[in-house]
Amino acid sequence: MNVVKTGYSLMGFTLVIGSLCIMDVLATDMKESIFYYDLFNKIDHSSFIAVLTGIIHTTLGQSNSTINEIATLFATENFYTGIPLIIGANIGTGVMAMIASLVTMKEARLTAYAYLWLNILGAIFIYPFLDYLVELKNILTPAQVNIMYNITLSLITLPFVKYYSSFIDRIYHWRQKSPM
């Protein structure tokens, strides 16, 4: 039995490493792509469109790591695009969790709701401070800003877990009662 578990673990680890290598090659190709170069130049001056791009790309591509990789590659030229992309990618992972929870039990749907709303509220909270985050471009990479953002968001939310939980409960029950 342990041999089977070890085999599955090794296979899973190999798939993760292989996926990261493939993602690195594809992201490098994307950086050299005229389409993506034009897209990122267009969204460079609109953080709102960059957030939407992050949401859409993560939801359709089902990978937050891809956006982190792309944001890191493009951050050498325009760091301002990278941070909103990552914030949008966090919301996109919440959308993916919502889609995945549609066929699960109530608790899983509530968890997905909580995750999605945490990222939406976090994006609303941090949006006015994007210019200050851009000033960190000489110190941190976009991936490091993502980690800092998620830890800070979690620490801010922690004292209010009881209120946040009741907020999620109300939204979930209101949505269940509303006609669609």
C-alpha positions as CSV (number, residue, x, y, z in Angstrom):
1,M,0.0,0.0,0.0
2,N,2.8,2.5,0.8
3,V,4.4,1.8,-2.5
4,V,1.2,2.9,-4.3
5,K,0.9,6.0,-2.2
6,T,4.6,6.9,-2.9
7,G,4.0,6.3,-6.6
8,Y,1.0,8.6,-6.6
9,S,3.0,11.3,-4.6
10,L,5.9,11.0,-7.0
11,M,3.6,11.2,-10.0
12,G,1.8,14.3,-8.5
13,F,5.1,16.0,-7.8
14,T,6.3,15.3,-11.3
15,L,3.1,16.7,-12.8
16,V,3.5,19.9,-10.8
17,I,7.1,20.4,-11.8
18,G,6.3,19.6,-15.4
19,S,3.4,22.0,-15.4
20,L,5.6,24.8,-14.0
21,C,8.2,24.2,-16.7
22,I,5.5,24.3,-19.4
23,M,4.0,27.4,-17.9
24,D,7.5,29.0,-17.9
25,V,7.9,28.3,-21.6
26,L,4.4,29.5,-22.5
27,A,4.7,32.6,-20.4
28,T,8.0,33.5,-22.1
29,D,6.4,33.0,-25.5
30,M,3.5,35.2,-24.3
31,K,5.9,37.9,-23.4
32,E,7.3,37.8,-26.9
33,S,3.8,37.7,-28.5
34,I,2.7,40.9,-30.1
35,F,-0.9,40.3,-29.0
36,Y,0.0,40.1,-25.3
37,Y,2.5,43.0,-25.6
38,D,-0.3,45.2,-27.1
39,L,-2.8,44.0,-24.6
40,F,-0.6,44.8,-21.6
41,N,0.3,48.2,-23.0
42,K,-3.4,49.0,-23.4
43,I,-4.3,48.0,-19.9
44,D,-1.2,49.7,-18.4
45,H,-3.1,52.9,-17.8
46,S,-6.3,51.4,-16.5
47,S,-6.0,49.4,-13.3
48,F,-9.7,48.5,-13.4
49,I,-9.3,46.9,-16.9
50,A,-6.2,45.1,-15.5
51,V,-8.2,43.7,-12.6
52,L,-10.9,42.5,-15.1
53,T,-8.3,40.9,-17.3
54,G,-6.9,39.1,-14.3
55,I,-10.3,37.8,-13.3
56,I,-11.2,36.7,-16.9
57,H,-7.8,35.1,-17.6
58,T,-7.7,33.2,-14.3
59,T,-11.3,32.0,-14.6
60,L,-10.9,30.8,-18.1
61,G,-7.3,29.5,-17.8
62,Q,-8.0,28.1,-14.3
63,S,-4.6,29.1,-13.0
64,N,-3.6,31.9,-10.7
65,S,0.0,30.9,-11.1
66,T,-0.1,31.7,-14.8
67,I,-1.1,35.3,-14.0
68,N,1.6,35.6,-11.4
69,E,4.2,34.4,-13.9
70,I,2.9,36.8,-16.6
71,A,2.7,39.7,-14.2
72,T,6.3,39.0,-13.1
73,L,7.5,38.9,-16.7
74,F,5.8,42.1,-17.6
75,A,6.6,43.8,-14.4
76,T,10.1,44.6,-15.7
77,E,8.5,47.0,-18.1
78,N,5.3,48.1,-16.4
79,F,4.9,47.2,-12.8
80,Y,1.6,49.0,-12.6
81,T,-0.1,46.4,-14.7
82,G,1.2,43.5,-12.7
83,I,-0.4,44.3,-9.3
84,P,-4.0,44.8,-10.6
85,L,-3.6,41.6,-12.7
86,I,-2.7,39.7,-9.5
87,I,-5.6,41.2,-7.6
88,G,-7.9,40.2,-10.4
89,A,-6.4,36.7,-10.4
90,N,-7.3,36.3,-6.8
91,I,-10.9,37.1,-7.6
92,G,-10.7,34.8,-10.5
93,T,-9.7,31.9,-8.2
94,G,-12.8,32.7,-6.2
95,V,-14.9,32.5,-9.3
96,M,-13.3,29.1,-10.1
97,A,-14.1,28.0,-6.6
98,M,-17.7,29.0,-7.0
99,I,-18.0,27.1,-10.2
100,A,-16.4,24.0,-8.7
101,S,-18.7,24.3,-5.6
102,L,-21.9,24.1,-7.7
103,V,-22.0,20.3,-7.5
104,T,-20.9,20.1,-3.9
105,M,-22.5,20.2,-0.4
106,K,-23.7,23.5,1.2
107,E,-20.6,23.8,3.3
108,A,-18.3,23.8,0.2
109,R,-20.5,26.4,-1.4
110,L,-20.4,28.6,1.7
111,T,-16.6,28.3,1.7
112,A,-16.4,29.3,-2.0
113,Y,-18.7,32.2,-1.3
114,A,-16.5,33.3,1.6
115,Y,-13.4,33.0,-0.5
116,L,-14.8,34.9,-3.4
117,W,-16.3,37.7,-1.2
118,L,-13.0,38.0,0.7
119,N,-11.1,38.6,-2.5
120,I,-13.8,41.0,-3.8
121,L,-13.8,43.1,-0.6
122,G,-10.0,42.9,-0.5
123,A,-9.8,44.3,-4.0
124,I,-12.2,47.1,-3.2
125,F,-10.2,47.9,0.0
126,I,-6.8,47.9,-1.7
127,Y,-7.8,49.6,-5.0
128,P,-7.2,53.2,-3.7
129,F,-3.7,52.1,-2.5
130,L,-2.5,50.7,-5.8
131,D,-0.2,53.7,-6.4
132,Y,1.6,53.0,-3.1
133,L,2.1,49.4,-4.0
134,V,3.6,50.4,-7.3
135,E,6.2,52.3,-5.4
136,L,7.5,49.0,-4.0
137,K,8.6,47.9,-7.5
138,N,12.3,48.2,-6.7
139,I,11.9,46.1,-3.5
140,L,9.3,43.4,-4.3
141,T,8.2,41.3,-7.2
142,P,4.5,41.0,-8.1
143,A,4.4,37.5,-6.6
144,Q,5.8,38.9,-3.3
145,V,3.2,41.6,-3.4
146,N,0.6,38.9,-3.9
147,I,1.8,37.0,-0.8
148,M,1.9,40.2,1.2
149,Y,-1.6,41.1,0.0
150,N,-3.1,37.8,0.9
151,I,-1.5,37.7,4.4
152,T,-2.5,41.2,5.2
153,L,-6.1,40.6,4.0
154,S,-6.3,37.5,6.2
155,L,-4.9,39.3,9.2
156,I,-7.3,42.2,8.8
157,T,-10.3,39.8,8.4
158,L,-9.3,37.6,11.4
159,P,-10.8,39.8,14.2
160,F,-14.0,40.0,12.2
161,V,-14.6,36.4,11.4
162,K,-17.9,36.2,13.3
163,Y,-19.3,39.2,11.5
164,Y,-17.9,38.0,8.2
165,S,-19.4,34.6,8.7
166,S,-22.9,36.0,9.3
167,F,-22.4,38.3,6.2
168,I,-21.7,35.3,4.0
169,D,-24.6,33.4,5.6
170,R,-27.0,36.3,4.7
171,I,-25.8,36.6,1.2
172,Y,-26.0,32.8,0.6
173,H,-29.5,32.5,2.0
174,W,-30.7,35.7,0.2
175,R,-29.4,34.2,-3.1
176,Q,-31.1,30.9,-2.4
177,K,-34.5,32.6,-1.9
178,S,-34.3,35.0,-4.9
179,P,-35.8,33.8,-8.1
180,M,-33.5,33.2,-11.1
